[in-house]
Amino acid sequence: MASVHESLYFNPMMTNGVVHANVFGIKDWVTPYKISVLALLYEMTASKISLPKRRRLNKLILPLQQGPDLPFEQFVWTVEECCPQTASAVTLRLDEMANGELRDMEHFFSTLPTPFTSFDTEAYKTSVVGLFMRHMLLAYNKLSFSQVYKLYKSLQQYYHSQEEGSLPALTFEWSDMDLASTEDTVGDRIDKDDSPLHKSELRFVTFLQVSCAIFKYLSLKPAALQEELNNMLKFNPDFAEAHYLNYLNSMRVQDIFLSAHSLLHYFDRLILSGSEGKSNGDEGYGRSLRYAALNLASLHCRFGHYQQANLALQEAIRIAQESNDHVCLQHCLSWLYTLEQMKGSDSTVLTEDSVKMAAHFCLPYLASLGIQSLVQQGATQGKTAHKLMDALKDTDILHWKHSLSELIEISLAQTTSIWRMYGKSTMSAQQAQLLLNMSSLEPVNFGVHQNNTEAFAVALCHLAELHAEQGLYRAVSEILRHLKEQFPPHTQHAKLWMLCDLKIQFERHMNEGKYHLAEPLIVAMSALDKTQGLYRKALVLKVLNRSTEAYSVLQRLQVLCDKTKCTELAIRVMLSTAELHWESSGFSTALPLLLQALALARQHHLQSLASETILHLAFTQLMLGVPEQALSVLHEAIEPVLAHGSVMDKGRALLLMARCQMDVAGFNGFVAFSADLNTLALAVDTLSEAAAYFSKLNCKERLREIHYFQALLYRTLGQNSQCNKSAMHFRLLDQELQTPAPPVSMRL
């Protein structure tokens, strides 16, 4: 089972670790295609159209507004299918502007209905048409004269492209907006143009390039986007927003140096550009500055630089307080409790305050993140499952209400982790499948769903481990192959599947008795997670009979678990320490440790670990000579183990039950004069069932042990042919393994 820190880890802010602000100021701009859509809306509001045609046009509005820009000929053909009369009117309107003068386009914008006064038409301010018209008017009014002229020339090119059969330029006439030709085209214009662009216009050109790069952000590979950004920065090295995008791209590939370097460059350029008459208000560079400081804090948190993160966070709080920005302050409070969690402090009070304030300021995203963080803390503190699930259910209602798809993913992944932590493998797999089969995820590019988030990585890792526990290694390889394709090694969440892959390989080699293959994996595992690496090192040392070294490592782990309050690993350390006591026949000294582990597992409702601890207690009682009591205790754990346990746990539980049955029946090695033959026959069946489980894992050492016991039992029962068959299997496995069998009394 994955530890709490692995399975429940989510950044309580953004899942990609970045707090976004509108660092670019303008979100959209006027294009020739949007003018065509605007002309369509104008004709719809100004002319009388039959009800069926109007309905067809209304269905067409949103796809035209939100979809990609269409060539003029395709746009007219699409409208003509719904209403030929309107298509003709739109074509005529655009013909007047494209073949007329600049004042014709100016006149068109001046005659548009005002969304705040048009109560009787579709252009009312709360309608889709009204919002689009208002957006276009605001964007058009922000253009300078030179930009309006370029828009007019671009509209002409767009309209006449149908005659020339060429692709239209949909985003003004500037060829330098093409990211692939930034260095060549723009450089030539600066050198050769008789009337070079003003500095502000050059900045606007670069801004459009960055905006185009953002829209291509999810489709471009990191290396390709980095090349485009390098071209931009060669043209304008002081452009702050390009450095910010460079920081985002560096975060994608986990480039620690370049991400910090780019963010600091963004600070410098932003402060230098702040003297150009910009305000410190919500729309000025001050807003970008405080969010940049917040991103710097998150960056240091990611790298474990807690002192630097705290300093950057305090700076962001100071700037936000000066500007009275409650939203930024709320983000700061969220990162404050996140920082406390990372440092190992109890941040429950801070988190609760953050949730209350986020609800007060109507910030559902931050409120939900806070609740999810509280659920995570509750899981580690031993809260009952129904309380955690009720809290997640309440947040899910909030997510669906506000269409927060990213938080829906996190909620499902957290539910998967919680069920897994509580030992309910079936429920865990079900929640993971729900996440992977969600049909409501927002498409990002060409219908591709955004399935490269941390939530997806966590869910897939859980599925891989669940399949590995059942011995389905072919399915595991398919899941890991998909993870490697979706999250390449250099990306942000690759660490999750890397650690998962190493753990699965380690467990498989240990089950098969290939300790020489398991040992080299410890170094790689320690690089990703020090505590998990130390724990696996202790396991290898224990099976190699280096008990003193194993005990020393386990003691270090116990201190570390007490410090970090990692309950799951602490229980596993106690169980491994008890097994070391068995090797020295210290069964009575192992009992206090096992009872402490059982109390801790039940206190935190960790059913899987509680069942495993009960198996250890039953084995200890068997070795102390009370098999009846051991069998009674074993019956308490066998049902949850068979229902939710791994194949290895099922095999071990059945093997232990068979040994208890043999002792209860009075079987004593080769002599069994007063043995209960019916109970011995039942023990044979139990051993056969255990052998089926061990065969799935190719666990030859365990199979050798089972065949040994079966041969003895068959001989006692007088079944000589079965005895010879089991003895032959035992000899073949013993020759294949070429290692002495460990004393059966020393291993569960």
Number of C-alpha atoms within 10 A of each C-alpha: 21 18 16 20 13 16 21 25 17 22 18 22 20 16 16 15 18 20 19 12 15 12 19 16 13 13 9 11 16 21 21 26 25 19 19 23 21 21 24 23 23 22 18 21 18 13 11 10 16 9 9 11 16 16 12 14 22 17 12 14 17 12 10 18 16 8 9 9 17 16 19 21 16 11 16 19 13 17 22 16 12 19 18 15 14 24 21 14 17 24 17 13 19 23 14 14 20 21 13 12 11 15 11 17 21 14 11 17 18 11 9 18 19 16 20 13 11 14 12 8 16 20 26 20 19 13 13 15 24 21 16 20 26 19 14 19 16 13 15 18 12 13 14 11 10 11 15 19 16 16 25 24 18 23 28 21 21 26 25 18 17 15 8 10 9 12 12 24 20 21 22 23 19 16 14 20 21 15 20 14 14 21 17 12 15 20 14 12 14 13 9 10 9 8 8 12 14 9 9 9 14 16 15 13 17 24 21 21 22 25 20 14 20 14 13 14 19 13 15 14 12 19 12 12 21 16 13 22 22 17 18 21 18 12 17 14 14 18 20 26 21 27 27 22 23 26 25 20 22 24 23 17 19 17 16 15 11 16 24 18 15 21 25 19 22 25 20 15 17 23 16 12 15 16 10 9 9 12 13 16 14 14 15 15 23 21 22 25 24 27 26 25 25 26 25 26 28 28 22 21 21 16 10 14 13 18 13 15 25 20 15 22 26 17 18 25 24 14 20 22 14 11 16 13 16 15 16 22 21 22 21 27 22 24 26 21 24 23 25 17 16 16 14 12 12 13 19 17 10 16 27 17 17 26 24 14 19 24 15 11 12 12 15 19 20 23 26 26 25 26 22 23 28 21 25 23 20 17 22 19 14 17 16 14 17 9 13 20 17 12 15 21 13 12 22 21 12 18 20 12 10 11 15 17 17 18 22 24 25 25 25 24 30 28 25 30 32 25 20 26 26 22 24 20 22 15 17 25 21 16 20 25 17 15 22 17 10 12 9 10 18 15 11 15 13 7 8 11 14 15 18 13 17 23 28 22 21 26 27 26 25 25 23 25 22 22 20 23 21 17 21 15 19 10 14 22 15 12 18 19 13 13 23 14 9 17 21 15 16 13 16 20 25 19 17 19 24 18 21 21 18 17 23 19 17 22 17 22 19 19 19 15 18 14 19 12 14 21 17 12 17 22 15 14 23 17 12 15 15 13 17 20 19 19 22 22 23 24 20 19 18 20 15 12 12 12 19 12 13 23 20 12 19 23 15 14 21 20 12 15 18 12 10 14 14 17 21 22 22 21 24 18 25 24 23 20 22 23 22 23 19 21 16 10 16 15 22 15 13 21 17 13 19 25 16 14 25 24 14 19 24 15 14 21 19 22 22 25 25 25 25 23 25 23 28 26 24 28 28 28 21 22 18 14 11 16 23 17 14 26 23 13 17 23 15 13 20 20 13 17 24 15 13 18 26 22 22 19 23 23 26 22 27 24 24 25 26 27 22 27 24 25 23 20 20 18 23 12 12 10 11 15 11 10 18 16 18 11 18 25 19 14 25 24 15 20 24 20 16 26 23 14 22 25 16 14 21 17 20 20 20 21 22 22 20 22 23 18 23 26 24 18 25 21 15 21 18 10 12 13 12 16 22 15 15 22 20 15 18 23 15 12 18 17 11 10 14 8 10 9 12 11 9 8 13 17 14 15
